[in-house]
Amino acid sequence: MDFIDYYSVLGIDKSASEADVKKAYRKMARKYHPDINPNNKEAEKKFKEINEANEVLSKPENRKKYDKYGKDWKHAEQFEQAERQQQSQGRARSQSQNTYQGGDFEGGDFSDFFGSMFGGARPAGGSRQSRFRGQDFNAELELDLKDVYETHKRTLTVNGKNIRLTIPAGVADGQVIKIGGYGGQGANGGTNGDLHIKFSIKNTTPFKRDGNNLLATADLDIYTAMLGGDITVDTFNGKVKLKVAPETENGTKVKLKGKGFPVYKKEGVFGDLVITYQLVLPKNLSEAEKELVQQLAKLRNDG
């Protein structure tokens, strides 16, 4: 289950009063209500989250559990029961050790099962408390294709915390990276959760990405296609000159090695750029041009 920050959903902070929660809920519910946003899946999803947030934060007991246990707040009673049992067994062990002091008997540790479930650790004093790992956070970062052509740094703000992130060149759309320890804070000495960042990459360039390769088209006039010649084409980071062979057909593909997209976490390694020639016929021919074309057709037919 992904962690949903209900405070963020309602646009309030943790110090918000019950009246603030109610006011924020009414405002957000009006904005994303299905009657106002018909056939809008995103608004429908948001409306559901708003109602979930209100269900939790508008009730003091639920809110108290959520503040302590995060996404596991519905299981608060089980956690607290396990902790009470661990504390009770810790007292029983202490009494057993006093009763059989000097003998060979050692009291059994019946809280090992709960320790394995909840990460219990034995402090120096001999008692056991449940350690709870913090929740994992999920965030989405939207970038353009040209943004990930080179490795660069970017600062993200997650739950009020600024995180300096190095984004490697070649990261893919939908790819998720994990930043350890930047999730929710652990309890009772438990480790912090992790931050999972999903990349959403839009493409506003004339190139199509195909893994590490790039695909593009280049216009080719009929004269160059028939007779051959040189043309200049765009690559992702500049222009190159290509030599076109005589009698090149429409749809011919040429591959430019190493002119594609950078390979993720392989510095200096690139895919290929595949250019498809797109034949462009001349328009608005003059009478003289039409006559020449007719003569060419006649020569071909007579031959």
C-alpha positions as CSV (number, residue, x, y, z in Angstrom):
1,M,0.0,0.0,0.0
2,D,1.4,3.4,-1.0
3,F,1.6,6.0,1.7
4,I,-0.8,8.9,1.2
5,D,-0.1,12.1,3.2
6,Y,-3.7,13.0,4.2
7,Y,-2.5,16.4,5.5
8,S,-1.1,17.2,2.0
9,V,-4.3,15.9,0.4
10,L,-6.3,18.5,2.3
11,G,-3.7,21.2,2.0
12,I,-3.2,21.6,5.7
13,D,-0.4,21.0,8.2
14,K,-0.3,18.7,11.2
15,S,-1.2,21.6,13.6
16,A,-4.5,22.2,11.9
17,S,-7.6,22.3,14.2
18,E,-10.7,20.2,13.7
19,A,-12.4,23.3,12.3
20,D,-9.5,23.7,9.8
21,V,-9.9,20.1,8.7
22,K,-13.6,20.6,8.2
23,K,-13.1,23.8,6.2
24,A,-10.4,22.4,4.0
25,Y,-12.4,19.2,3.3
26,R,-15.5,21.2,2.2
27,K,-13.3,23.4,-0.1
28,M,-11.5,20.5,-1.7
29,A,-14.7,18.3,-2.0
30,R,-16.5,21.1,-3.9
31,K,-13.5,21.5,-6.3
32,Y,-13.2,17.8,-7.2
33,H,-16.8,16.7,-6.8
34,P,-17.9,14.2,-9.7
35,D,-20.8,16.4,-10.5
36,I,-18.5,19.3,-11.3
37,N,-15.9,17.1,-13.0
38,P,-17.9,14.5,-15.0
39,N,-15.9,11.7,-16.7
40,N,-12.7,13.0,-15.1
41,K,-10.7,10.0,-13.7
42,E,-8.1,12.2,-12.0
43,A,-10.8,14.3,-10.3
44,E,-12.6,11.1,-9.3
45,K,-9.4,9.7,-7.8
46,K,-8.7,13.0,-6.0
47,F,-12.2,13.1,-4.6
48,K,-11.8,9.6,-3.2
49,E,-8.5,10.6,-1.5
50,I,-10.2,13.7,0.0
51,N,-12.9,11.6,1.5
52,E,-10.4,9.2,2.9
53,A,-8.4,12.1,4.4
54,N,-11.5,13.5,6.0
55,E,-12.5,10.1,7.4
56,V,-9.2,9.9,9.2
57,L,-8.4,13.5,10.2
58,S,-11.8,14.6,11.3
59,K,-12.0,12.0,14.0
60,P,-9.6,12.6,16.9
61,E,-9.0,8.9,17.7
62,N,-8.3,8.0,14.1
63,R,-6.1,11.1,13.7
64,K,-4.0,10.2,16.7
65,K,-3.4,6.7,15.3
66,Y,-2.5,8.1,11.9
67,D,0.0,10.5,13.3
68,K,1.7,7.7,15.2
69,Y,1.5,4.8,12.7
70,G,1.0,6.4,9.3
71,K,-0.4,4.1,6.6
72,D,-0.7,1.3,9.3
73,W,-3.0,3.3,11.5
74,K,-5.8,0.8,11.2
75,H,-3.6,-1.8,12.8
76,A,-2.7,0.4,15.8
77,E,-4.4,-1.9,18.3
78,Q,-2.4,-4.9,17.2
79,F,0.8,-2.9,17.5
80,E,-0.1,-1.6,20.9
81,Q,-1.2,-5.1,22.1
82,A,2.1,-6.6,20.9
83,E,4.0,-3.8,22.7
84,R,2.1,-4.4,26.0
85,Q,2.7,-8.1,25.7
86,Q,6.4,-7.5,25.2
87,Q,6.6,-5.2,28.2
88,S,4.6,-7.7,30.3
89,Q,7.0,-10.5,29.3
90,G,9.9,-8.3,30.1
91,R,8.6,-7.9,33.7
92,A,8.0,-11.7,33.9
93,R,11.6,-12.4,32.8
94,S,12.9,-10.0,35.5
95,Q,10.9,-11.7,38.2
96,S,12.1,-15.2,37.0
97,Q,15.7,-14.1,37.1
98,N,15.3,-12.8,40.7
99,T,13.6,-16.1,41.8
100,Y,16.2,-18.4,40.3
101,Q,19.2,-16.1,41.0
102,G,22.4,-18.2,41.2
103,G,20.8,-21.3,39.5
104,D,21.2,-22.6,35.9
105,F,17.6,-21.6,34.8
106,E,17.1,-18.9,32.2
107,G,13.6,-17.5,31.5
108,G,12.3,-18.2,28.0
109,D,11.9,-15.2,25.7
110,F,8.4,-15.5,24.3
111,S,8.5,-12.1,22.7
112,D,10.9,-13.3,19.9
113,F,7.9,-13.8,17.6
114,F,6.8,-10.2,18.0
115,G,10.3,-9.0,17.7
116,S,10.6,-10.7,14.3
117,M,7.4,-9.1,13.2
118,F,8.0,-5.6,14.5
119,G,11.7,-5.3,14.6
120,G,11.9,-5.4,18.4
121,A,15.3,-4.6,20.0
122,R,16.5,-5.2,23.6
123,P,17.8,-2.0,25.2
124,A,20.5,-2.2,27.8
125,G,18.0,-2.4,30.7
126,G,16.7,-5.8,29.5
127,S,13.1,-4.7,28.5
128,R,12.0,-4.8,24.9
129,Q,10.2,-2.1,22.9
130,S,8.8,-2.3,19.4
131,R,10.8,-0.5,16.8
132,F,8.8,0.7,13.8
133,R,10.2,1.5,10.4
134,G,9.1,4.8,8.9
135,Q,6.7,4.8,6.0
136,D,8.0,4.9,2.4
137,F,7.1,8.1,0.5
138,N,6.3,8.2,-3.2
139,A,6.8,11.2,-5.4
140,E,6.7,11.9,-9.1
141,L,9.1,14.1,-11.0
142,E,8.1,15.4,-14.4
143,L,10.9,16.2,-16.9
144,D,11.3,16.8,-20.6
145,L,13.3,14.4,-22.8
146,K,16.0,17.1,-23.3
147,D,16.3,17.4,-19.5
148,V,17.7,13.9,-19.2
149,Y,20.1,14.0,-22.1
150,E,22.8,15.1,-19.7
151,T,23.4,14.3,-16.0
152,H,22.2,17.2,-13.9
153,K,21.3,18.2,-10.3
154,R,17.8,19.2,-9.1
155,T,16.4,20.1,-5.7
156,L,13.1,18.5,-4.7
157,T,10.9,19.5,-1.8
158,V,9.2,16.5,-0.2
159,N,7.1,17.0,3.0
160,G,8.9,20.3,3.6
161,K,12.3,18.8,3.2
162,N,14.7,19.9,0.4
163,I,16.5,17.1,-1.2
164,R,19.5,17.7,-3.6
165,L,19.2,15.0,-6.3
166,T,21.6,14.0,-9.1
167,I,19.6,12.8,-12.1
168,P,21.7,10.5,-14.3
169,A,21.5,11.0,-18.1
170,G,19.4,8.4,-19.9
171,V,16.8,7.9,-17.2
172,A,13.6,6.4,-18.7
173,D,10.0,7.3,-18.5
174,G,8.3,5.5,-15.6
175,Q,11.6,4.6,-14.0
176,V,11.7,4.6,-10.2
177,I,14.7,5.3,-8.1
178,K,15.0,4.9,-4.3
179,I,16.6,7.3,-2.0
180,G,17.2,5.5,1.3
181,G,16.2,7.2,4.6
182,Y,14.2,10.1,3.1
183,G,10.8,8.6,3.9
184,G,8.8,8.9,7.1
185,Q,10.7,8.9,10.5
186,G,11.0,5.6,12.3
187,A,9.6,5.2,15.9
188,N,11.3,3.8,19.0
189,G,14.7,3.8,17.2
190,G,13.3,2.2,14.0
191,T,14.9,3.1,10.7
192,N,13.4,5.8,8.5
193,G,11.5,4.8,5.4
194,D,12.7,5.4,1.9
195,L,11.7,7.9,-0.8
196,H,10.7,6.4,-4.2
197,I,10.8,8.9,-7.1
198,K,9.0,8.0,-10.3
199,F,10.1,9.9,-13.5
200,S,7.5,11.1,-15.9
201,I,9.3,12.2,-19.1
202,K,7.5,14.2,-21.7
203,N,8.9,14.6,-25.2
204,T,8.7,18.0,-26.9
205,T,11.5,17.2,-29.4
206,P,11.2,16.1,-33.0
207,F,12.9,12.8,-32.0
208,K,11.2,9.6,-30.9
209,R,13.0,7.6,-28.2
210,D,13.3,3.9,-28.7
211,G,15.3,2.6,-25.7
212,N,18.8,4.1,-26.2
213,N,18.1,4.8,-29.8
214,L,16.5,7.9,-31.4
215,L,14.3,7.9,-34.4
216,A,13.8,10.9,-36.8
217,T,12.8,11.7,-40.4
218,A,14.6,13.9,-42.9
219,D,13.0,15.4,-46.0
220,L,14.6,14.5,-49.3
221,D,13.8,16.3,-52.5
222,I,13.3,14.3,-55.7
223,Y,16.4,15.7,-57.4
224,T,18.8,14.6,-54.6
225,A,17.0,11.3,-54.3
226,M,17.6,10.6,-58.0
227,L,21.0,12.0,-58.5
228,G,22.5,11.8,-55.0
229,G,24.2,14.6,-53.1
230,D,24.7,16.0,-49.6
231,I,22.1,17.0,-47.1
232,T,22.2,18.4,-43.5
233,V,20.2,16.7,-40.8
234,D,19.5,17.5,-37.1
235,T,20.8,15.3,-34.3
236,F,19.8,15.7,-30.6
237,N,22.9,17.9,-30.0
238,G,23.7,19.5,-33.3
239,K,23.7,19.0,-37.1
240,V,25.6,16.6,-39.3
241,K,26.1,16.3,-43.1
242,L,25.0,13.1,-44.8
243,K,25.9,11.8,-48.3
244,V,22.8,10.5,-50.1
245,A,23.4,7.8,-52.7
246,P,21.9,8.2,-56.2
247,E,18.5,6.6,-56.7
248,T,17.6,6.6,-53.0
249,E,14.1,5.4,-52.4
250,N,11.4,6.9,-50.1
251,G,11.6,5.3,-46.6
252,T,15.3,4.5,-46.8
253,K,16.8,4.3,-43.3
254,V,20.3,5.3,-42.4
255,K,21.9,4.7,-38.9
256,L,24.2,7.3,-37.3
257,K,26.3,5.4,-34.7
258,G,26.6,7.0,-31.3
259,K,24.2,9.9,-32.1
260,G,21.3,8.5,-30.1
261,F,20.4,8.8,-26.4
262,P,22.8,8.3,-23.5
263,V,22.8,4.9,-21.9
264,Y,21.7,5.1,-18.2
265,K,24.7,5.2,-15.8
266,K,27.2,4.5,-18.6
267,E,29.1,7.7,-19.0
268,G,30.0,8.6,-22.6
269,V,28.0,5.6,-24.1
270,F,25.2,6.5,-26.5
271,G,22.7,4.6,-28.7
272,D,22.2,5.3,-32.4
273,L,20.1,7.8,-34.4
274,V,18.1,6.2,-37.1
275,I,17.1,8.6,-39.9
276,T,14.2,7.7,-42.3
277,Y,14.3,9.6,-45.6
278,Q,10.9,11.1,-46.5
279,L,10.6,12.0,-50.2
280,V,9.1,15.4,-50.9
281,L,7.7,15.9,-54.4
282,P,7.8,19.4,-55.9
283,K,4.6,21.4,-56.2
284,N,3.3,24.2,-58.4
285,L,5.4,23.1,-61.3
286,S,6.0,25.7,-64.1
287,E,5.1,24.9,-67.7
288,A,8.8,24.5,-68.5
289,E,9.2,22.0,-65.5
290,K,6.2,20.1,-66.6
291,E,7.6,19.8,-70.1
292,L,11.0,18.5,-68.8
293,V,9.2,15.9,-66.7
294,Q,7.2,14.8,-69.7
295,Q,10.4,14.5,-71.7
296,L,11.9,12.4,-69.0
297,A,8.9,10.2,-68.9
298,K,9.0,9.8,-72.7
299,L,12.7,8.9,-72.5
300,R,12.0,6.2,-69.9
301,N,9.1,4.8,-71.8
302,D,11.0,4.8,-75.2
303,G,13.9,3.1,-73.5
